[in-house]
Amino acid sequence: MSEQVSVPPPIPSASKPKRKWRWLKILLGILAAGFLVVRIFGSYNPVDLELVRRDLFDAAHDGKVLEMTNVGSKPVKLLRITINDRPDCSVSRLSFVDNSPLFPSVMRIGDQLSLVSSCQIVRATAETDQGSNTYSFNR
C-alpha cells in the first residue's frame, strides 16, 4: 500500500502594502504636531508686571516700598501679594487718596501701584488672574 502525501498549496507571493497614502498621513501628522506646538507656546502668557523696590525715606534705606507697574498688553487683576513668603509681612497702599480695597484690584496697561510693607522686601510673589510670578531683590 502506498500512502498519498498531501502537499499544502503554495504560499502566495508576499505583496508589499500599497504606499499610496503613506506620505499624506506623514505630512498630516507633522502639520498636526506643528499646530499643537504653536498653540501651546501661544497660550503661554506670563504676567508682565514690573516691580521695583524703593525706600520710604531716602535716608532710611529700609526697602519697604514696592512700586508695581503693568507693562503687559492687557489689564491684570491683582489677587494677592506675598512678601518674603511670610504671612506676618503685611502690605497696604502707600496712597491715602484711594480708599478702594487693595485686593482684588485691576491694573490697566501702564497703571502703577505703590505699596508699603511691614518688612524689608527681599522677595515678592504677585498672584494675578493670569498666573503668579516671584520677584527677588537684593541690596
C-alpha beads as a LAMMPS data file, in Angstrom:
LAMMPS data file: protein, C-alpha beads

139 atoms
138 bonds

1 atom types
1 bond types

-500.0 500.0 xlo xhi
-500.0 500.0 ylo yhi
-500.0 500.0 zlo zhi

Masses

1 110.0

Atoms # bond

1 1 1 0.000 0.000 0.000
2 1 1 1.112 3.338 -0.806
3 1 1 0.124 6.347 1.138
4 1 1 -0.756 9.523 -0.528
5 1 1 1.016 12.515 0.844
6 1 1 -0.897 15.706 0.608
7 1 1 1.077 18.783 -0.122
8 1 1 -0.153 22.123 1.144
9 1 1 -0.987 24.633 -1.507
10 1 1 1.804 27.011 -2.418
11 1 1 2.060 30.233 -0.392
12 1 1 1.168 33.199 -2.485
13 1 1 3.976 35.640 -3.011
14 1 1 4.044 38.345 -0.367
15 1 1 2.897 41.559 -1.957
16 1 1 4.025 44.851 -0.493
17 1 1 1.322 47.070 1.013
18 1 1 0.436 49.970 -1.150
19 1 1 2.156 53.200 -0.159
20 1 1 -0.387 55.320 -1.886
21 1 1 -1.458 57.421 1.129
22 1 1 1.537 56.973 3.434
23 1 1 3.198 60.288 2.540
24 1 1 -0.068 62.133 3.055
25 1 1 -0.526 60.608 6.517
26 1 1 3.031 61.576 7.493
27 1 1 2.517 65.119 6.243
28 1 1 -0.765 65.478 8.135
29 1 1 0.898 64.164 11.317
30 1 1 3.711 66.709 11.018
31 1 1 1.239 69.539 10.416
32 1 1 -0.903 68.497 13.385
33 1 1 2.159 68.320 15.664
34 1 1 3.319 71.748 14.486
35 1 1 -0.118 73.220 15.085
36 1 1 -0.147 71.760 18.614
37 1 1 3.270 73.214 19.423
38 1 1 2.223 76.661 18.178
39 1 1 -0.960 76.509 20.275
40 1 1 0.962 75.506 23.410
41 1 1 3.556 78.250 23.037
42 1 1 0.904 80.758 22.041
43 1 1 -1.116 80.078 25.176
44 1 1 1.897 80.763 27.406
45 1 1 1.329 84.288 28.624
46 1 1 3.416 85.235 31.632
47 1 1 2.431 88.021 33.959
48 1 1 4.011 91.231 32.673
49 1 1 4.470 93.268 35.817
50 1 1 7.489 95.353 36.626
51 1 1 8.310 95.511 40.334
52 1 1 10.805 97.965 41.806
53 1 1 11.779 98.144 45.475
54 1 1 12.198 101.642 46.915
55 1 1 12.865 103.222 50.280
56 1 1 10.136 105.004 52.209
57 1 1 12.587 107.794 53.007
58 1 1 15.834 108.201 51.097
59 1 1 17.918 108.246 54.254
60 1 1 16.248 105.173 55.751
61 1 1 17.404 102.566 53.202
62 1 1 14.721 100.247 54.537
63 1 1 13.446 98.812 51.232
64 1 1 9.833 98.639 52.391
65 1 1 8.130 100.260 49.382
66 1 1 7.172 98.303 46.294
67 1 1 6.242 100.041 43.041
68 1 1 4.338 97.800 40.661
69 1 1 3.657 98.723 37.011
70 1 1 1.623 96.783 34.432
71 1 1 3.885 96.678 31.358
72 1 1 1.872 93.941 29.623
73 1 1 -0.509 94.140 26.706
74 1 1 -3.747 93.642 28.664
75 1 1 -5.254 94.501 32.060
76 1 1 -4.254 92.383 35.067
77 1 1 -6.414 91.626 38.088
78 1 1 -4.206 91.593 41.183
79 1 1 -5.415 88.938 43.634
80 1 1 -2.712 88.834 46.319
81 1 1 0.853 89.837 47.091
82 1 1 3.011 87.837 49.473
83 1 1 6.166 89.436 50.856
84 1 1 9.138 87.189 51.731
85 1 1 6.809 84.149 51.812
86 1 1 5.771 85.220 55.321
87 1 1 2.194 85.789 56.465
88 1 1 3.292 88.367 59.065
89 1 1 4.642 90.760 56.386
90 1 1 1.576 92.805 55.528
91 1 1 1.144 95.206 52.615
92 1 1 -1.001 98.312 52.244
93 1 1 -1.400 101.145 49.757
94 1 1 1.052 103.972 50.034
95 1 1 -1.535 106.430 48.698
96 1 1 -4.225 107.590 51.078
97 1 1 -6.308 109.223 48.322
98 1 1 -7.884 105.993 47.074
99 1 1 -9.948 104.167 49.693
100 1 1 -10.741 101.170 47.463
101 1 1 -9.720 97.743 48.745
102 1 1 -6.255 96.564 47.762
103 1 1 -7.264 93.068 46.688
104 1 1 -8.655 92.316 44.182
105 1 1 -7.739 95.341 42.072
106 1 1 -7.487 95.733 38.319
107 1 1 -4.365 97.277 36.855
108 1 1 -4.838 98.571 33.329
109 1 1 -1.926 98.863 30.921
110 1 1 0.559 101.385 32.311
111 1 1 -1.076 101.638 35.745
112 1 1 1.271 101.931 38.684
113 1 1 0.582 100.860 42.252
114 1 1 2.743 101.785 45.243
115 1 1 2.638 99.509 48.281
116 1 1 4.312 99.698 51.654
117 1 1 5.249 96.593 53.611
118 1 1 5.781 95.979 57.293
119 1 1 9.007 94.070 56.448
120 1 1 12.023 94.814 54.301
121 1 1 11.189 93.381 50.886
122 1 1 13.544 90.665 49.706
123 1 1 11.086 88.595 47.661
124 1 1 7.580 89.419 46.449
125 1 1 5.092 86.994 44.911
126 1 1 2.338 88.619 42.853
127 1 1 -0.718 86.440 42.225
128 1 1 -2.990 87.575 39.402
129 1 1 -5.819 86.192 37.319
130 1 1 -3.209 85.330 34.657
131 1 1 -0.894 83.391 36.973
132 1 1 1.706 84.224 39.571
133 1 1 5.327 85.294 39.482
134 1 1 8.005 85.727 42.127
135 1 1 10.395 88.692 42.055
136 1 1 13.618 88.862 44.076
137 1 1 15.510 91.938 45.214
138 1 1 18.969 92.290 46.679
139 1 1 20.768 95.096 48.331

Bonds

1 1 1 2
2 1 2 3
3 1 3 4
4 1 4 5
5 1 5 6
6 1 6 7
7 1 7 8
8 1 8 9
9 1 9 10
10 1 10 11
11 1 11 12
12 1 12 13
13 1 13 14
14 1 14 15
15 1 15 16
16 1 16 17
17 1 17 18
18 1 18 19
19 1 19 20
20 1 20 21
21 1 21 22
22 1 22 23
23 1 23 24
24 1 24 25
25 1 25 26
26 1 26 27
27 1 27 28
28 1 28 29
29 1 29 30
30 1 30 31
31 1 31 32
32 1 32 33
33 1 33 34
34 1 34 35
35 1 35 36
36 1 36 37
37 1 37 38
38 1 38 39
39 1 39 40
40 1 40 41
41 1 41 42
42 1 42 43
43 1 43 44
44 1 44 45
45 1 45 46
46 1 46 47
47 1 47 48
48 1 48 49
49 1 49 50
50 1 50 51
51 1 51 52
52 1 52 53
53 1 53 54
54 1 54 55
55 1 55 56
56 1 56 57
57 1 57 58
58 1 58 59
59 1 59 60
60 1 60 61
61 1 61 62
62 1 62 63
63 1 63 64
64 1 64 65
65 1 65 66
66 1 66 67
67 1 67 68
68 1 68 69
69 1 69 70
70 1 70 71
71 1 71 72
72 1 72 73
73 1 73 74
74 1 74 75
75 1 75 76
76 1 76 77
77 1 77 78
78 1 78 79
79 1 79 80
80 1 80 81
81 1 81 82
82 1 82 83
83 1 83 84
84 1 84 85
85 1 85 86
86 1 86 87
87 1 87 88
88 1 88 89
89 1 89 90
90 1 90 91
91 1 91 92
92 1 92 93
93 1 93 94
94 1 94 95
95 1 95 96
96 1 96 97
97 1 97 98
98 1 98 99
99 1 99 100
100 1 100 101
101 1 101 102
102 1 102 103
103 1 103 104
104 1 104 105
105 1 105 106
106 1 106 107
107 1 107 108
108 1 108 109
109 1 109 110
110 1 110 111
111 1 111 112
112 1 112 113
113 1 113 114
114 1 114 115
115 1 115 116
116 1 116 117
117 1 117 118
118 1 118 119
119 1 119 120
120 1 120 121
121 1 121 122
122 1 122 123
123 1 123 124
124 1 124 125
125 1 125 126
126 1 126 127
127 1 127 128
128 1 128 129
129 1 129 130
130 1 130 131
131 1 131 132
132 1 132 133
133 1 133 134
134 1 134 135
135 1 135 136
136 1 136 137
137 1 137 138
138 1 138 139
